[in-house]
Amino acid sequence: MTIKKIFISTLAVVVSATCCMAQYERRVANRDFFKAYYNNANYDEALVPEYTLPDMMTCLDGTKVTSAAEWEDKRRPELMQLFTTYMYGRQPRQDSTFSFETEGKDRKVWNGKAMRRDIILHLTSDGPDVRLTLVWKHDKKSENLPRKTILGLSFADSDSIWQWRKDGSRAKGGEAWQTDTLLDRGYVLATFRYTDAEADKARDDFKSSRLHRHFYKKGQDYPLPDEWGAIACWAWTASRALDAMEKLAADVVDAGNVTVMGHSRLGKTALWAGATDRRFAAVVSVNSGCCGAALSRRCVGETVECVNEWSSHWFCGNFRQFSHREEYMPFDQHELLAMIAPRKLIVISGTEDLWADPKGEELGCRFAMPAYSLYGKPQNIVYLLREGPHVVLKSDWSFIMQALR
């Protein structure tokens, strides 16, 4: 081997090793970064800072809201504008190239006890494409269609949800979806994997962008400060899934009775989807925590600063100004929950999930109640604190089914 070849070969090994080490160091740094926030977060009620919540029932000009009409005509639009400008970011106009199509024919799943239909959402002319999977029980005892539907924002792909291992246990990613409970109650379960719409890469600066990229102007490679973050992208995709179900699944889905549901960051997403798209009949948020159902001003567990440092891509650039400055936010999360009124809202917390601030989630629901009372429907906001960690439990589904009755 010549000296030149030896040099090139050695250089290739060094470059490869350097790249691998850089990737490893980046992963370790990210893990340590999160661990530092988690371990140093406040979980002590005695250390919650004093705070004053924005008055949800006072308009920007000082007018007091005393009726549902005033809420609808004035205060709710004000709040929507504030959340859009300073947190979630403005969505682009719906792309005229959006389309959808059924993939193949309906087929049997769940050991032949249910039917599955796949719909491909072509979000834009150049991608991304998202698979929406609908499954419903099909037998002589359950032929009443169309049906109530849960639109689940999923961490797992559709196939994982409907696969079992040889020992009878659920495939990884499918544990959160208690399909037997849902289908036995007569529901349709519709799911899509959220990252098929937009990447969820922490501190990636949108380099892996999927949906964002399509809407950039010439020369743009990063969202403007008031343009939508990833959570708004995922929520927008949920609305496009509802569009598709209205057109291609009307024989199965009652489009007027679709509940959007998510857990953790997808619980945050479900709340924004429910606030921005009033076609959703109900919203379910499990362990959504900071920037979800929990009050940001409490600074318990996950904080605005942590979200902006760890997952800055979730929200628009304008939101970063509120890191460690929650008292300057022109809103808090109880007002997001209030924008779902008078539709049903179900919020679930776990006693072991201190990172998501269960107390803050309960208070978020409590302080959103006045908006529901304007419609005479305070019973439509439902909160559950149950034993357990940051997961969706089988018992959660039993509670959800009961609450949605």
N, C-alpha and C positions, 0 to 999 in steps of 0.2 A: 504493500500500500504506500502510495506516495505521501510526502509530507503535506502536500496540499489537501489530499483526501482525508488524512488524519486530522488536520486542522478543522476542516469542514464538519467531519463527523463529531469531533469533540465539541465544537461550537454548538451543533444541533442538540447534543445532550445537555450542555449547560443551559441553553435557552429553554429547552423543554423542562428541565428541572426547576429553572427560575420561575417559569410560568406556573408550574404545578405548585411550587412553594408559595407564590403570590396568591394563587387561588385559595390554598389552604389557610394562609394567614388572614385573608379576607373573611373566610368563613368563621375562623376562630374569633377574629375581631368583632364580627357581627354578633356572634353568640355571646361573647363576653360583654359587649355593649348592652345587649338586652338584659343579661344577667345582672349587670351593675344597676340598671334601673329597677329591675324586679326586686333585688335584695335591699335596695336603699329607699324604696317607696314607702310612703306613710300608710299604715294600716290601723292606726290608733285614732279612735273617734275624738279623744281628748286633744289631738294635735291638728284637727281639721281647722283651717283658718276661718276667721269670721268673714262672712260674705253676705252680699245683698243681691238677690236675684232680680233681673229685669222684671218690671211689672207687665205681665203678659196681657193684661186687660187695659193697658194704656197705650194709645196710638202715639206715633212720633210727634204729633202736634199737641199732645196732652189730652186729647179726647178720650173719655172713658167708654169702654165697650160694655153695653148692657143688653145686647140682643144678638141672636145668631146672624141676623141680617147685617149688623154692623161688623161682626167678625168676618163674615164672608166678603163683604164689599170693601173693607178697609184694612183691618188689622191683619188678617191672614195674608193678603197680598204683600203687606209691608214685611212680615216675617219671612215670607218666601224669598223676597228680594234680598233681605239681609243674609239669610243662610246661603243663598246662591252666590252672592258677591264675596262673602268673607270666609266661606267654609267649603262648600261642595263644588263651586265653580259653575259657570254657565255652560249649558249644553248647546252644541251646534244645532242648527235646524236639521230635522230628520232628513237623511239622505234619500233622494228620490230613487236611488238605485237599490234600496232595501227591498229584499224579496224573500220568499220562503217556498219550500216545496217538500212534499212528503217523500221520504226515502224508502223505497220498497213497499211491501205490503204489511198489514198488521200480522203479527205472529204471536204464538202462544209462549208465555214465560211462566215462572213461578210454578213449575211442575205441571203446567197445563191449566192452572186455575185462573190465569189472567191473560189479558191481551196487551201487546206493546205496539206503539206507533212512534216512529221517529220522524221528526220534522227538522229539516236543515234551515237555519236562519242565515241568509246571506246578508250580513249586516251592512256591507257596502259592496261596491262593484269589484273591489280588489281585496276583499276579505276584511276581517276574519269571518269564517263560517263556524257556526255554533250548532251543535246537535241538541235539540230539545226532545226528550223522551217522555212519552205519556204511557202510563200503565194503569189498567183498571181491571177489577174482578169481573169475570164473565161466566155466569152460570144461570140456571133457570130462576134462582131465587133473587138475583140481582140484575134484572134486565131494565130497570128504570133509568133511562138516559134522557137528556144529559145530566151530569152529576156535579156536586160540589167538588172543587179541585184545590189541592195544595200545590202551588208553584214553589218548588224548593230550590234555593240557590245552594249549589253543592260544591264541596271541595273535591269530590270524587267524580269520575266519569260515569256515564249511565250504565255501562256494562258492569262496573264494580258494584253498583247498588243492587244489581239483580243476579249476582253470582254467589254461590255458596261453595265452601271448601268440601272436600270429600268427607270430612268428619261431621259435616252438617252445620259448621259455624259460618258466619258471614264473611265474605271477602273483605279485605282491607278497604276502608272508605265507605262501606255499606252499613256499618254498625249504627250510624246515626239515624238511618231511615228504617223505622219499624213498619215495614211494608205490610206485614200481616195485620197489624192494628188498623192501618189506613184503609186497606182494601176491604177488610171485613166490615168496616163501618160504611162502606159504599162510596168512598172517595176515589177520585182519580189522583194519582201522584205524577206530577210533571216536574222534571228536573233538567238542569243544564249545569255543566262545569264552568264556574265563573272565569277561570283563567283562559278559557277558549275565546272569550270576548276581549279581555285586556289582561296583560301580564301583571303579576303581583310580585315584583322583585324589589325588595327593600333597598333603598338608597341606590337605585339603579339610574336615577335621573331620566327615566323614560327611554333609555337606550333600547329596551326590549319592547317598546310600545307596539301594540297591534291596532286597536281601534283609534287611538289618538292620531296616529300617523296619517290616516286617511284625510283628516280634516285640517291638517297643517296648511298654511299658506306657503307660497313659493319661498324657499330659503329658511323656513321655520323648522327647527328640530327639537323644540321644547314648548310645552304649553305656556301661554301667557299667564300672568298672575291671577287673572279672574276666570281662566278657562278650566273646564272640568277636570277633576281628579279621577283616579281609578274607581272609587266607590260610585261616583256619578255615572261612570261608564257601565258598571255592572248593573246599576239600577235601571239605566236606559235599556239595557239588554233584556231585563225582566219585562219591561213594557213592550218590547218588540216580540217577546215570547207570547205575551197576551194577545198582541195583534194576530200572530200566527194561529193561536188556538181559536180565536174568533172566526177565522176563515177556514182553516183546515181540520178543525176538530169540533165543530159545532154539533156533530152527532154524538159526541162523547162528553164534552165539557159544557157546563152551564157558565157562560162567560160573565154573567152577572154575579157569580158566586165563587170567585177565585181568591184564595188567600195567598199572600206572598210571605214566605218564611225563610229565616236564615239564622245561623249561629255564629257567635263571635264577630269577626269583621263582616261576615255576611248578615249578621243580625243588624249591624249598623246600616248595611246596604238595604235590607228589607225596610227599615224605617224610612229611608230617603225615597225608596221606590213607592211606598205607600203615601208619602207626603206629596210627591210630584205627580203621581198617576192615581186619580181618584176612582178609576175603574176597579181597582182592587177593593174587594168587599171587606177584607180584614188583613191585619198584619200581625205576624208572630215574630218576636225577637227574643232569642235565648242567649244569655251571657254576653250581651253586646257591649256593656261597660262604657268606658270613656269614649266620647264622640258617638255614643249610641244612646242608650236610655239613661245613663248615669249623669248626674249634674257635674259639669266640668269644674265649677268653682270649688268643689269640695277637695279636689287634689288628693284623692285617695286611690292607691294602687296605680294603675296606668293614668298618666296625665297628658294634657295637651302637648307639653314639651316632649314627652316620650314619643307620642304619636308622630310629631313633626320631625323628630330626629330619626326614629326607627322606621317609620313608614310614611315619609313625606309625600309619596306619590298618591296616597289615599285621597288627599284633599287638594284644593287649589293653593297656589303660591301665597295668596293673601292671608291664608290661615296661619302661616308661620309667625306672623307678628304677635300672636297671642301666646307663644310659648312662655310659660312662667309669668304670664300677664293675663290670666283668665278674667280678672276683674274688669278688664277693658273690653271684653267681648260684648257686642251689642245684643246678645241673646244667650240663652243657655238651653240645654237639651229638653227641658220640660216643654219649651215652645215648639220644638220639633214634634214631640209626641202629640201636642195639642193640634197640630195641623192635620193629623189623621182623623180627628173628630168629624162627624159623629160615628164613623165606622168602628168596628170592633178592633181593639188593640190588646194583644196578650204579650206580657213581658214576664220572662222567667229568669230567676237568679239562682245560683247555687251557694250554699253556706260556706263551702270550701274555696270558692272562687273570689278571694279577696281582691285579686288584681282587677276584677271587673266592678268592684265596689257595689255589692248588693244593696247596701243602704242607700247609696246614691241613685240606684235604679228605682228603688221603691219611692224615693222622694221625687224623682222625675215624673213618675206616674201620678203621685199625689198632687203635685203642683200643676199638672196638665188637666186635672179634673174640672176646673172652672169652664174650660172650653166645651167639654162634654156636657156640662150642666146647662149651657146655653141652649143646647138642642133637647134638653130633657132626657139625656141618655148617659148619666154618670156610670151606669152599670156596664157600659160598653168598653171601659178601660179596666183590664183585669191583670192583677199582679200576683205572682206566685214566688215565694221564697221556699225552696225545697232543699233537703239535704243533698250534698254531693258536690263534685268538682266542675271544672270547665268543660263539660260535655253535654250532649243531648241524650237524656235517659229514656228508657222505654216508658217510664211513668210520666215523663213530660208529654209524650204523645197522647196518653190517656187523658191527661188534663186538657190538652189542646182540643182534642175531639169533644170533650164535655163542654168546654167554654165556647166552642163554635156552634153548638146546637141552637 
